[in-house]
Amino acid sequence: MQAFIVGHATHPDGHMALALAAAQVEARRAARQPAFLPTLGLVYLTDALAPQADALLAELQQRWPGVHWAGTVGVGVLAGGVEYIDEPALVLMLCNLPPASFRLFSGRLPMPAGWADSALVHADPATHDLDDLLLELAGRTGSGYLFGGLTASRSRRLHIADGVFEGGLSGVAFLAHEPSDPVPAPRLVSRVTQGCQPLGPTRQVTAADGNLALTLDGQPALALLLDELQVSLQQPQRAMAALRGTLVGLTDGGDAALNRGGQFGSDTRVRHLIGIDPGRQGIAVAEHLQLGQQFAFCRRDVAGARRDLVRICAEIREEIESAAEAQPAAGGGPPPVPRIVGALYVSCSGRGGPHFGAPSAEAQIVQHALGDVPLVGFFAGGEIARHHLYGYTGVLTVFTAV
């Protein structure tokens, strides 16, 4: 299956950027045999082009009639091994999927409960009760798995689902399929990579007041933090510098906080440390805390983020190969070997090439690890995986087919 084609370009005029990207798409489309007939399109714009979104969507619909379009805005976008950050750019991915295998949803057209197996989600970060909405949406899918991210824009915050929306969420629901389907849709495999390194042990929240952690493992939270950072409030400048570089990894009580490599697992959400309360020996975190949560101090770590990004790519390949071995072959021959036919990568707006040490470095790591497969994505204001909202992470989802 040749299910995906990518185009990308930068230009101050969004229509010129679209024309350049469309020329790449059409050149690749013309070389496909059998004929490539797109049914779904993903489009990601940098925020410099956000004011032109309505006109660009209209042009996309005119260029490719009958194609359904979904997407959003980021402070950066990526395609292949190229990142466009803080410049006017757009990326396109056209998908040749069975029309019955996906369905767009939005505030106008909600996703039916039980229809889909998983869903790509784009959302406005200012949406009220967004965490609850994601949990409810995940419950409407068979696997409970969402992937995607939040709009990141310094101008107009918007997302696209055959229309341009501000506020709320939208996306693409994907139907599960059986291998016996006449034209099976690609299978999705997804992983989360964390960009932070734990500083010390994982502890349990034993007393809290809203977003203020009071005790961890029964000990004053602030005293533990200062001891871990080896600073004192008697030296406020040094202490504040260390506190500003410290984050918190939160994991629900029954979930695994760390993966086999000692990095945070996919169930951990990294949150800002937003203040301290010396009088109550508390630490304020950008999330409402629950007793029994696992709590670890952490710091952004470039080397760790690079290793973890390579790890999730390897894990995705291992899962694909394991699924192939478990699939019985027709006629007693070797099992069919699935391959990656396309990929979507949503990364935090604080990551990207500059964080990894060179222009386009993050996208190049992903592209090198996956091989020469169509890849697009954007740099988000928050990343979505399962029913969780993350920060400082990357969410890599690949589409596989035999």
N, C-alpha and C positions, 0 to 999 in steps of 0.2 A: 504493500500500500504506500503510495506517495501522497500523503494526506496534507502536507503543510508547505507553504511558500512564504518567504519573508522578504520584505522591502523596508528600507529605512533611509532617511535623509535629514539634513539640517538646512534651514533657510529662514530668513526673517519673515518671509511671506509664506504662510501655511499652505497655500495652494501650490506654490512652487515646490515646497518640500513634498507635498503629496504627489505632484506630477513626477518628481524624481524617483520617489519610492515606487509609484505605480509602474514606471518604466522597468524597474528591476523585476517586479512581480510578473509583468506580462512577458518579459524575455524568458524568465524561468518557466512560466506557464506554457509558452509556445514549444518548449523543448520536451514537455511531458508527453509520454505515450503510455497508456491511452490518455485521452483528453482529460485535463484537470478541470473539474466543474465545482467551484467553491460554493459552499453553503453557509459557512460561518466565517466572520472576520473579527479579529481582535485589533484594536487601535489604541496606542498609548501616545499621549502628547506631553511634551514638557509644558510647564506652566506659562512659558512665554507665548505659547500658541493657544492657551485656554480661551482668550476672548474670541477666537475664530472657530470654536468647536462646532457651533450650529451649522455654519457654512461648510466646514470640512466634512461633517457627517452627511450633509446633503450631496456633496460631491462624491463621496464614497458610494452612496446609494445609487447615484447616477452612473458611475463608472462600472459598478458590478451589480446590476439589477438582480433582485431576489436573494442577495446575500444578507444575512442578519449580522448586525454589528454590535459589539460590546467593547468596553474599554474605560479608561479614566485618565487622569492627569497626575504626573509626578514631577518632582523637581529635577528628575532625570529619567531617561529611558535607555534601554539597551536592546541591541540586536546583534546576534553572533558574538563576536569578541569586542564589540564597540559600545562604549558608553557615551551618551550625550548628557552632560550635566551643566546646568546654568547656561544653556543655549537653546535657541528655538529649533525643535526637532520633533519628528514623529517616527514611529515604527508600526509596521503592519504585519499581520500574519493571516493569510487566507487558508482556510481549512476545508478540505474536501471530505466532509463527514456525512453519513447517512442522515437525511433530514429528520427522521424519526428518533435519532439518538440524542438530540439535545433540544433544549427549549430555553428561550430568554425569559427572564423575570425582572420585575421592577415593582415600584409602588402602584403602578397602573395595572400590572398583570402579575399577581402573586404566584409563587411557585406552589403547585398542588402538593399536598402531603402524600408521601409514599411513592411519587412518580419517579424521582431521580435517585441515583446511587450516591452522587456527590455533586458539588457545585463550586464554580468559580464566582467569587464575590468581590465587588468593588463598592466602597461605602464612603460617605461623607463623615469625617471624624467628629463633626459637631452634632451628629445625630444623637438625640436623647435616648438613653438606655440602650446603647449600641451593644454592650455585652449581652444583654437579655435577648436582643433581636437575633444576634448570631447563634445563641444557644437554641432559640426557637426554630431558626432556619435549619440548623444542623439536625434537629429532631424531625424535620420533614424529609430528610434523605435516608436512604437505606443503610448507608455506612456511617452516618453521622459526621462525614468528613467534608469540611469546607476548605478552600484555599483561595488566596488573593491578597488584597491589601486596601489601605485607606488612601484616598486622594491626598496628595501633598502639593499644595499650591500657594504661592504668595499673591495670587490674583483671584481668579474664579475657581471655586471648588466645584467639580462636576464629575459625573460618571455617565456612561453611555450604554443604552440597551435599546437599540432601534429608536432612540430619542435621546435628548440631552436632559439630565436630571441634576438638581441640586438638592441636597438633603436626602436622608434615607439611604437605601442600598439597592443594588441591582446586580445582574450577572447572568451566568449561563449554567443551567442545570443539565447534568449529563446522565443519561440512562444507562444502567448496568446492562450487560449483554452476555449471552451464552456463546461459547465457541462454535456452536452449531448454527448460529444466525447466518442467513445467506450473505449479508454484507456486514460483518461485525464492526462496531465502532471501536476505536482504539481504547485500550485499557489505560487507566491512570495510576501512576505510582508517585507518591509525594513524600518529601522529607523536610524537616526544619533544621537549619543550622544556627546555632547561637553565636553571638559575637563577643561573649564575655567569658572571662576565666574566674572560677571561684577562688576567693582569697584564703578560705579556711574551711572548717567543717560546716556541714548543714545542720541547722538547729531547728527546734520546734517552737512555734509561737505559743507561749503559755499564759500570756496576759496581753490584752490589746484594748484600745479605745478608738474605734473607727479606723483611721489610717495610721494610728500611733501604736507602734510596737513597744510595749512596756517591759516585758520579760521574755527571754529566749532560754529555753531549758531551765526555767526558774531563776535565771540570773538577770540583773538589770541590762537592758538592751544597749544603752548608750555606753556603759562601761565595757561591754564585750566588744563593741565597735572600736572604741578608742584603743583598747588593748590589741585588737587585731591589726590596726593601722600603725600601732606604736607611736601614738601622738597623745598630747595632753591639752586640755582646754586652758592650761596655764600658759601655753604658747599658741595663742589664737590664730596667728597668721599661718603657721605651719599646719595647725589642725584643720583650718578651713580649706587650705589647698588640698589636703588629703581627702577631706570629706567631699569636695566638689568632684573628685575623680572616682568616687565610689558609688556603685549601684547595688541593687538588691535583686536576687533571684528568688522567686516565690513558686512553690510547687504545692499542689493540693495534698492532703495528708496521705492518701492511698496511692499516689503516683510516684514514679521513679524520678528522683531529682537529678541523678547523674547517669550518663551512658557509660559504656564499657571503656571509653578512653579518658574518663575523668572529667569530661566537659559536661555542661548542662544538657539534660535530655530535652526532648521535644515537649514535655509537659511543663517545663519551667518557663515562667514569664519574667522577663527582666524589667524592673521598674526603677524610676528615679528615686533617690533619697532626697526629700524635699525640705527637711528641717530636723532640728533636734530640740528636745525639751529637757534641759539640764535639771530642772526642778523635779521632774518625775522620772528622770533617767530614761527617757523615751526617744524613739527614732520615728520620724514621720516619713511615710512611704506613699507613692502615688498610686495606691490601691487600697480599698477597704479590706482590712485584715480579718481573718477567721482563726479562732483557736484551733490548734492542731496543724496549721499550715507549716510546711517546711520553708526555712528562711536561711539564705546564704548571702553573705557580702561578696561582691564581685567587682571586677574592673574590666574595662574593654581591653582586649589583648589582640594585637594584629596577628602575631604568629599563631596563637590559638585559633583565631577566626579562620585563618588560611587552612590550617590542618583540618578543622571541623568541616569546612566547605568541601575539601577533597574527600573527607570521610563519607559525607552523605551521598556524594556522587557514586562512590564505590558501593555503598549500601543499596542504592537504587539498582545498580547493575547486578548485584548479587540477588536481589529479590526477583528481578526479571528472569535471571538464569534459573533460579530455584523453581519459579512458576512453570518454566518450560519443561524442566525435568519431571515435574509432578503431573504434567498433562499427557494423558495416553495418546499415542500416535495411531492414526488410522492404518489399518492393514499390518500392524506389527512392526512398522518401520521406526526410524528415529523420531522423537517428538519434534513438533514444529518449533522453530527457534524465533521467538519474538525479538523485535528490534525497536529501538527508540526512533520514532518518526517525527517528533516535535517536542519542544520543551518551553515552559513558562517559568521565569524566575522573578520573584518579587523580593526586593531587598530594602532594607531600611535607608531612609534618606541620609542617615549619618554614616553609611558605609560607602560602597563604591570604590573606584580606583584610588582616589586620594587616601582613603583609610587603609588600603592594601598596599600602598607604597608607590604606585605608578598609575598614569592615566589608563583607564579601562582594565585595570588589573583584575578586578573581581569577575567581570564578564569573561575575561580570557581564561581564568581558572575553570569556570563552569564549562565553557566551550571546549577547552582542551580535555577535560575529564569526560565529557559526554561524547566527544568526537564531532564529526561534521554533520550535525543535525540542526534543523531550523530552530532558532532560539530567540525569543523576545521577552521583554519584561519592563518593569519600571521601578523607580525608587520612591517608596511609599512613606506615608505618615504613620504607619503601623501595619503590621503584617498579620494575615489571618491564616490559621491552620487549625484543623478540627473545629472546635467551637471557641477557640481561644483567640484573643487579640494580643499580639506580641510587640516588642520593640527591640531594636538592635539585632534583628535576625534576618535570615534569608529563607524563603520558602520556595523550594524547587519542585516542580511538578512536571513529569514527563508523560508523554502519550506513546504507547507501544502498540505494535501490530505485527502479525505474522507475515 
